[in-house]
Structure formats: structure tokens, C-alpha cells
Amino acid sequence: MGRLFTSFGEAWGFFVDRRQPLEDGFASLPADQAFLLAWLIVFDDTLVPAVRAVQGMFSHLNWVVPQPEHFLHTSLGGVALTRHHPPTAREIGGALEYARRAWKDTPAFEVTYRRINCFHTAVVVEVEGDGPRLLVDRLVEDDYWRNLEIEGALREVSSETYLAHLTIGTMKGDNDPALLREALIPLRDVEVGAQRVSEATLCLIPASRGTLLSPWAVVGSVPLAFAQGIKPRGL
């Protein structure tokens, strides 16, 4: 995969000027059965119609695989990638407990999904708001990844290159960016909507080339403290 970007502006500028082919988002995944344990912000399903409208603008490009409704999310970081079998209940319990410690008293927050962008392997919508980065930074500050005792442990998320985003399409094969550029440039300032985030969700995701976009299993969550003016849904 190409270099990681340190800002959305850098990513967009690279895409606009890009001459080399876009990269296959599935090629680096294991061919055999695999499981990814990861922290996610699950997407608000009331905003799905807005995502579908944006995806429709590049639906003529059959090499951009639209993200299914059940797979829409913002990643806070992978925990572990295992082959052939998922992490044990003990390992999952440890991942939960260390996160609860790191996120103690972290307030709930709101994010806005606005501005289309394109990474090497995916079409994304930028996530505005400091909340996702705060969650990642607190994990890093608490040495979350170093403390974990889990098979297939992944590297610590880099604060320098962490860009909170919503993937809405994944590249299949290596393709010329010109046609995708024609579709995305008019959508640069699109707004999908806003969402209140009151928890982080730990998910077990099928992660082979053939299963990546299958539904995940929720194996735990950490509720966030309610900040002033942000209340639980239904209150």
C-alpha cells in the first residue's frame, strides 16, 4: 500500500494529481479464514440513505465495491488479526478491560460526516469532530496495545496518520483513477449528516479476501460518559 497520509488535504491533493493506478483493497487480506478484532464507531443507520445517494454517483464503476449498510463504521483501531480461529474469550475480555480503563470518564461526542475523499484503496467520507481522535489518543497514552496479551496483536495506531473516516467504497483490482476522479470531484463538499456517539464497540470481523464485508459480531462495548447537552437516545 502507498504511504499513509497525515491530513485529509494531503490525501485529496494526492488523489486529484494521481497518475498511478488505485490499489486493490482486498489483495493484502489473507486468502484463508481470518478474524479481525477491532474497535469501531458503528454508523447511525438513519444516515444510510444519504450514503446510498453518494454511492450511486460512482455505481457505474464496477471495480468500486460499495460498503454494505451493515458494514458502515469509523475505525478506532485494530486489536488483533488471527488465522483460522477467533480470539479467546479471555483475550477479548482483556481487550475490553484495558479499553475501559483508558476511556474512563471520556465524554460522549458528536461527529459530522462531510467531504468526500479517496485513499489508495477506498472512497471515504471525512469525519469531523475531535471525539474519535481523543479515543485513539487515550488508548495510545495508556499503552493499550503494549499491555494486551493476545494472539495476532496488531501495531499501535499512529496518532500522526490516524484520520477518522467512513469508508463507503473499496477498490477491487488496480484501476485508473481518472474515471473515479470525474465522479468524486463534484462531490467534494457533500454532507452525509451528523451522529451522536455514546459508545465504542468491539467487533469480531471476518477478514479474509472473500469474507471481509460480511456482518461482524459485537463482542463488547464501552459506554462513554454523557457530556453536558448530550443525552442517551430516548431521554
C-alpha positions in Angstrom: 0.0 0.0 0.0 1.1 3.5 -0.7 2.3 5.9 2.0 -0.1 6.9 4.8 -1.4 10.4 4.8 -1.1 12.8 7.7 -4.1 15.0 6.7 -7.2 14.8 4.5 -5.9 17.7 2.5 -2.8 15.7 1.6 -4.9 12.7 0.7 -7.2 14.7 -1.6 -4.4 16.5 -3.3 -2.6 13.2 -4.0 -5.8 11.8 -5.5 -6.5 14.8 -7.7 -3.0 14.6 -9.1 -2.7 10.8 -9.1 -1.4 9.1 -12.2 -0.6 5.6 -10.9 -3.4 3.1 -10.5 -5.6 2.9 -7.5 -4.8 -0.1 -5.3 -6.8 -3.3 -4.6 -8.3 -3.0 -1.1 -8.7 -6.8 -0.8 -5.4 -8.0 -2.1 -3.5 -7.7 1.2 -6.1 -9.7 3.1 -5.5 -13.4 4.0 -6.8 -15.9 1.4 -7.9 -18.3 4.1 -10.2 -17.8 7.1 -9.2 -14.9 9.3 -10.7 -12.8 12.1 -10.1 -9.1 12.9 -10.8 -7.8 16.4 -11.3 -4.1 16.2 -12.8 -1.0 17.9 -15.4 0.7 15.9 -17.9 3.6 16.0 -21.0 1.9 14.4 -22.7 4.2 11.8 -26.1 5.6 12.6 -28.5 3.7 10.3 -30.8 6.8 9.9 -28.0 8.2 7.7 -27.7 5.2 5.4 -30.0 6.8 2.6 -27.5 9.7 2.3 -24.6 7.3 1.9 -26.5 5.3 -0.7 -27.1 8.5 -2.7 -23.4 9.2 -2.7 -22.5 5.7 -3.6 -24.9 6.0 -6.5 -22.7 8.6 -8.1 -19.9 6.1 -8.7 -22.1 3.0 -9.1 -21.1 2.8 -12.9 -17.6 1.8 -11.8 -18.0 -1.9 -11.1 -14.5 -2.0 -9.6 -15.5 0.2 -6.6 -17.3 -2.2 -4.2 -19.9 -0.2 -2.2 -19.7 -0.7 1.5 -22.8 -2.6 2.6 -25.2 -1.0 5.1 -24.2 -3.4 7.9 -20.5 -2.6 7.5 -20.6 1.2 7.7 -18.3 2.3 10.6 -15.4 4.5 11.7 -12.5 2.5 12.9 -10.7 3.4 16.1 -8.0 0.7 15.5 -7.5 -2.9 15.1 -6.6 -5.1 18.1 -5.7 -8.4 16.6 -5.7 -10.4 13.4 -5.9 -14.2 13.8 -6.0 -17.0 11.3 -8.4 -19.9 11.3 -9.8 -19.2 14.8 -11.1 -16.1 16.6 -9.5 -14.7 19.8 -10.4 -16.5 23.0 -13.0 -15.2 25.5 -10.1 -14.3 27.9 -8.3 -12.3 25.2 -11.4 -10.4 24.3 -12.1 -9.8 28.0 -8.6 -8.3 28.3 -9.1 -6.1 25.3 -12.3 -4.8 26.8 -10.9 -4.2 30.3 -7.9 -2.2 29.1 -10.1 0.0 27.0 -12.5 0.7 29.8 -9.5 1.9 31.8 -8.2 4.1 29.0 -11.6 5.6 28.3 -12.8 6.1 31.9 -14.7 9.4 32.1 -14.3 10.1 28.3 -17.3 12.1 27.3 -19.8 11.3 24.6 -19.5 13.4 21.5 -20.9 14.3 18.1 -19.3 13.8 14.6 -20.3 15.1 11.2 -19.7 13.1 8.0 -18.7 15.7 5.4 -16.5 15.9 2.4 -15.7 13.1 0.1 -12.1 11.8 -0.2 -10.1 9.0 -1.7 -7.3 6.9 -0.2 -5.2 4.4 -2.1 -7.7 1.6 -1.7 -11.0 3.3 -0.7 -13.6 6.0 -1.2 -14.2 7.7 2.1 -16.2 10.4 3.8 -14.2 12.6 6.2 -15.3 12.5 9.9 -15.3 16.0 11.5 -15.1 16.3 15.3 -12.3 15.6 17.9 -14.0 12.6 19.5 -12.6 9.7 17.5 -9.0 11.1 17.8 -9.5 11.6 21.6 -10.4 7.9 21.9 -7.4 6.8 19.9 -5.0 9.2 21.8 -6.2 7.8 25.2 -5.5 4.3 24.1 -2.0 5.3 22.9 -1.3 7.2 26.1 -2.4 4.2 28.2 -0.1 1.9 26.3 -3.2 -0.1 25.2 -1.6 -2.2 22.5 1.6 -2.9 24.5 -0.5 -4.2 27.5 -2.6 -6.6 25.5 -1.8 -10.3 25.8 -3.5 -11.6 22.6 -2.5 -13.8 19.7 -2.1 -11.8 16.4 -1.7 -8.5 18.2 -1.6 -5.5 15.8 0.6 -2.5 15.9 -0.4 0.6 17.9 -2.4 3.2 15.9 -0.2 6.1 14.9 -1.7 9.4 16.0 0.3 11.1 13.2 -1.5 9.2 10.5 -4.9 8.5 12.1 -7.6 10.1 10.0 -11.2 9.3 11.2 -13.2 8.4 8.2 -16.2 6.4 6.9 -15.4 4.0 4.1 -18.2 3.9 1.5 -16.4 2.0 -1.3 -13.4 -0.3 -1.6 -11.3 -0.8 -4.8 -11.2 -4.2 -6.4 -8.2 -4.6 -8.7 -5.7 -1.9 -9.8 -7.6 0.7 -11.8 -7.0 4.1 -13.5 -8.2 6.9 -11.1 -9.4 9.2 -13.9 -13.0 7.9 -14.1 -13.3 7.9 -10.3 -11.9 11.4 -10.1 -14.6 12.6 -12.6 -17.3 11.1 -10.2 -15.8 12.3 -6.9 -14.6 15.9 -7.6 -18.2 17.3 -7.9 -19.0 15.5 -4.5 -16.0 17.0 -2.7 -18.2 19.1 -0.3 -21.0 16.6 0.2 -22.5 16.3 3.7 -23.9 12.9 4.8 -25.1 14.1 8.3 -24.3 14.2 12.0 -24.3 11.5 14.6 -24.1 11.4 18.4 -21.5 8.8 19.6 -22.2 7.4 23.1 -20.1 4.2 23.0 -17.2 2.4 21.3 -17.9 -1.1 20.0 -15.6 -4.0 20.0 -16.3 -6.2 16.9 -15.1 -9.5 15.6 -14.9 -9.2 11.8 -14.5 -11.9 9.2 -11.3 -10.7 7.5 -10.3 -12.9 4.6 -10.5 -11.7 1.0 -13.8 -13.4 0.4 -15.5 -12.6 3.8 -14.4 -9.0 4.7 -17.7 -7.3 4.1 -19.7 -10.0 5.9 -21.6 -9.0 9.0 -19.4 -8.7 12.2 -20.2 -9.9 15.7 -20.3 -7.4 18.5 -18.3 -8.9 21.4 -18.3 -5.9 23.8 -18.7 -2.2 24.1 -17.5 0.7 26.3 -20.1 3.4 27.1 -18.9 7.0 27.1 -19.8 9.5 29.8 -22.6 11.8 28.9 -21.3 15.3 28.3 -23.4 18.3 29.0 -26.1 18.7 26.4 -25.8 15.1 25.1 -28.3 12.7 26.4 -28.9 9.0 25.8 -31.3 8.3 23.0 -34.9 8.1 24.3 -34.4 10.6 27.2 
